[in-house]
């Protein structure tokens, strides 16, 4: 048995990745075995060396090796250490996932995606915090390293050039999630929301409850990653059904009036809105109404239930995984739903 030269060029930790570090150890070794850079009987670093060289805890290093032992890839000999026991394994997919942020609903997407793919998929997970320059650098640095790239594209600014970066990816490896990106060419997979149509349809279903209110207000920060198509659908609904309406850029500065319905997009703004309403004499669901974007478990309990309009995030992750498992390159809109509760 011998230790391969440059072993820490093979086993690496990316501090910018949201993938747990123990899983990065696992993914690095599996990828190296798959590429024949690590062969049967090759010696691996000790727990101490792995911990020191990668600047990770001993527990993290041990967890990585423990998972590899469970897969039958790594073996150990007391007093001698760890080695590649077998190169016979099935890792059908090596996937790069880029999300704009890690919110509750983004976690639902990721968890359902990973679960549907199963244990033989290696996923490297990155968060770019709605920053286009970080998105560009990550994607350019990872080009050609993966069998699939799964991308959610929401930016505070610079997003009009996103298609130029995405078009550098081989289209058979590309899956666009959540938002359809205009300008991306060729045959590729997409699982997305139709933001303009979805908000119009959801508000239309809520029309009987909305008719007791006079003004619809959508809380849409001026510096936001939310797609402008949401506003288009909102305008269309208000004009179609003769509602007075207003776009509120800063809810903290907005007066709460009887007869208003507030459509909330961001969780932080919802907290501010609830605090402001609490200081009035108005009762939610009677004098003022609330509709919140994106279903999360706790919204069914706040104020005896907050009405939500939301896509099925679990379904989105499952559908994206299905595209990979079935080698499909089609475009699919994710189901969108209105959940009526007492806030309306």
BAVEXLO-607694 format. One record per residue (C-alpha): x, y, z; residue in one letter. Coordinates in pm, whole numbers, padded with zeros to 5 digits, always signed. Example, Ala and Ser with C-alpha at 12.3 -4.5 7.8 and 13.67 -1.06 7.14 Angstrom:
# BAVEXLO-607694
+01230-00450+00780a;+01367-00106+00714s;
//
This chain:
# BAVEXLO-607694
+00000+00000+00000x;+00116+00352-00076x;-00015+00704-00035x;-00068+00882-00370x;+00137+01196-00435x;-00055+01520-00398x;-00328+01360-00191x;-00446+01702-00068x;-00491+01815-00426x;-00742+01530-00444x;-00913+01568-00107x;-01010+01933-00079x;-01244+02158+00114x;-01416+02453-00051x;-01493+02709+00219x;-01741+02881-00013x;-01952+02569-00050x;-02269+02520+00156x;-02213+02143+00137x;-02115+02010+00483x;-01741+01958+00507x;-01768+01588+00592x;-01970+01544+00271x;-01706+01735+00075x;-01448+01482+00200x;-01674+01201+00083x;-01742+01364-00254x;-01373+01437-00317x;-01270+01077-00256x;-01556+00929-00458x;-01481+01163-00748x;-01111+01071-00736x;-01195+00700-00739x;-01431+00753-01030x;-01157+00940-01223x;-00899+00671-01135x;-00689+00918-00935x;-00733+00692-00632x;-00695+00319-00683x;-00764+00011-00477x;-00525-00022-00178x;-00412+00342-00199x;-00342+00479+00150x;-00549+00773+00273x;-00440+01041+00523x;-00486+00974+00892x;-00765+01145+01082x;-00507+01380+01237x;-00351+01467+00900x;-00690+01517+00738x;-00799+01742+01023x;-00478+01948+01017x;-00431+01985+00641x;-00798+02064+00564x;-00850+02272+00880x;-01150+02065+00985x;-01239+01903+01316x;-01152+01542+01394x;-01524+01469+01420x;-01575+01599+01065x;-01289+01388+00930x;-01412+01078+01114x;-01767+01127+00987x;-01644+01148+00627x;-01442+00827+00657x;-01727+00655+00843x;-01966+00722+00555x;-01710+00596+00304x;-01661+00280+00509x;-02037+00230+00512x;-02035+00248+00131x;-01758-00012+00125x;-01513+00223-00049x;-01277+00281+00244x;-01133+00023+00482x;-00914+00056+00788x;-00647-00151+00961x;-00582-00085+01331x;-00240+00072+01373x;-00201+00131+00998x;-00486+00361+00904x;-00730+00405+00620x;-00709+00290+00258x;-00920+00249-00056x;-01082-00087-00007x;-01288-00101-00326x;-01337+00105-00639x;-01657-00078-00729x;-01939+00164-00659x;-02216+00330-00852x;-02210+00708-00846x;-02427+00800-01135x;-02442+01176-01086x;-02198+01447-00981x;-02401+01767-00939x;-02330+02135-00877x;-02621+02322-00715x;-02623+02705-00703x;-02899+02877-00503x;-02939+03250-00450x;-03005+03208-00076x;-03082+02942+00181x;-03431+03020+00308x;-03690+02782+00449x;-03845+02711+00111x;-03507+02682-00065x;-03413+02418+00191x;-03735+02232+00105x;-03632+02235-00263x;-03282+02108-00185x;-03392+01839+00059x;-03657+01697-00177x;-03411+01713-00469x;-03139+01525-00278x;-03384+01269-00139x;-03529+01194-00482x;-03182+01141-00631x;-03082+00896-00360x;-02751+00810-00200x;-02549+00761-00519x;-02553+01127-00621x;-02272+01357-00506x;-02396+01715-00465x;-02179+02023-00417x;-02400+02304-00289x;-02321+02677-00324x;-02499+02995-00211x;-02422+03321-00393x;-02643+03556-00185x;-02816+03718-00486x;-02478+03856-00595x;-02427+03827-00970x;-02047+03862-00952x;-02026+03572-00704x;-02261+03366-00923x;-02043+03433-01227x;-01717+03348-01050x;-01856+03026-00902x;-02005+02906-01227x;-01697+02991-01432x;-01468+02817-01183x;-01683+02501-01180x;-01740+02471-01554x;-01677+02118-01685x;-01640+01962-01338x;-01991+01818-01307x;-02242+01599-01484x;-02525+01846-01401x;-02562+02209-01298x;-02881+02304-01111x;-02928+02682-01092x;-03166+02929-00931x;-03110+03276-01078x;-03224+03568-00863x;-03003+03878-00836x;-03019+04219-00672x;-02849+04365-00981x;-02668+04248-01293x;-02911+03966-01360x;-02981+04087-01714x;-02650+03923-01812x;-02714+03592-01637x;-02802+03416-01962x;-02456+03494-02102x;-02290+03302-01818x;-02544+03019-01820x;-02507+02971-02196x;-02146+02860-02138x;-02276+02542-01972x;-02341+02239-02192x;-02718+02238-02223x;-02752+01863-02163x;-02603+01932-01817x;-02824+02231-01730x;-03135+02246-01511x;-03286+02589-01447x;-03495+02607-01130x;-03759+02843-00989x;-03723+03127-01244x;-03709+03081-01620x;-03408+03272-01754x;-03474+03458-02078x;-03192+03436-02333x;-03073+03086-02243x;-03059+02899-02573x;-03061+02536-02683x;-03231+02229-02539x;-03214+02228-02159x;-03426+02131-01860x;-03627+02388-01663x;-03861+02355-01365x;-03997+02698-01287x;-04270+02929-01162x;-04473+03145-01398x;-04469+03446-01167x;-04701+03672-01367x;-04966+03409-01432x;-04939+03255-01085x;-05008+03569-00881x;-05296+03665-01111x;-05453+03320-01076x;-05404+03307-00699x;-05562+03649-00644x;-05847+03553-00874x;-05920+03250-00656x;-05922+03478-00352x;-06160+03725-00516x;-06462+03648-00290x;-06252+03729+00019x;-06083+04032-00143x;-06410+04204-00231x;-06460+04334+00124x;-06141+04541+00092x;-06076+04860-00106x;-05701+04879-00171x;-05452+04606-00258x;-05096+04687-00153x;-04799+04473-00255x;-04486+04512-00044x;-04210+04508-00305x;-03875+04654-00190x;-03713+04879-00450x;-03385+04691-00405x;-03507+04337-00448x;-03426+04010-00622x;-03794+03932-00679x;-03894+03904-01047x;-04074+04202-01200x;-04326+03958-01346x;-04489+03946-01000x;-04576+04315-01034x;-04707+04264-01387x;-04946+03995-01266x;-05050+04215-00971x;-05122+04514-01197x;-05318+04297-01439x;-05539+04159-01161x;-05609+04500-01005x;-05698+04651-01343x;-05911+04354-01445x;-06117+04360-01124x;-06113+04738-01060x;-05915+04742-00734x;-05724+05047-00621x;-05365+04941-00568x;-05025+05054-00451x;-04669+04923-00460x;-04511+04970-00116x;-04130+04987-00124x;-04081+05028+00252x;-04348+04882+00478x;-04191+05048+00783x;-04296+05387+00640x;-04644+05277+00530x;-04957+05381+00720x;-05198+05099+00803x;-05548+05188+00682x;-05881+05015+00719x;-05977+04835+00399x;-05619+04755+00293x;-05489+04413+00190x;-05114+04364+00212x;-04941+04115-00018x;-04609+04035+00144x;-04306+03881-00032x;-04026+03883+00226x;-04033+03725+00571x;-03860+04025+00733x;-04124+04260+00595x;-04398+04034+00728x;-04259+04074+01081x;-04259+04454+01042x;-04612+04451+00898x;-04750+04240+01183x;-04588+04470+01437x;-04744+04779+01278x;-05092+04622+01258x;-05066+04518+01623x;-05040+04886+01719x;-05373+04966+01552x;-05731+04881+01648x;-05781+04688+01324x;-05844+04316+01324x;-05662+04107+01065x;-05910+03933+00838x;-06178+04197+00897x;-06052+04557+00865x;-05715+04466+00709x;-05601+04158+00519x;-05271+03979+00471x;-05153+03748+00193x;-04799+03613+00225x;-04579+03465-00045x;-04430+03119+00005x;-04593+02866+00234x;-04398+02777+00548x;-04524+02561+00837x;-04543+02843+01094x;-04777+03058+00881x;-05069+02830+00964x;-05038+02931+01331x;-04968+03307+01322x;-05292+03509+01380x;-05492+03186+01354x;-05348+03135+01008x;-05197+03358+00736x;-05325+03317+00381x;-05043+03219+00144x;-04981+03198-00227x;-04703+02957-00298x;-04555+02713-00538x;-04501+02352-00431x;-04133+02366-00338x;-04112+01997-00254x;-04256+01916-00596x;-04003+02148-00760x;-03710+01957-00608x;-03862+01623-00700x;-03929+01732-01058x;-03571+01856-01099x;-03436+01524-00972x;-03671+01345-01210x;-03522+01539-01503x;-03180+01399-01411x;-03293+01044-01343x;-03494+01028-01666x;-03244+01227-01878x;-03513+01476-01979x;-03467+01826-02122x;-03818+01965-02105x;-03967+02281-01956x;-04225+02235-01680x;-04420+02491-01476x;-04452+02397-01110x;-04803+02389-00958x;-04901+02705-00769x;-05163+02720-00492x;-05366+02959-00278x;-05410+02852+00084x;-05693+03054+00236x;-05674+03125+00610x;-05825+03375+00852x;-05586+03661+00766x;-05803+03735+00462x;
//
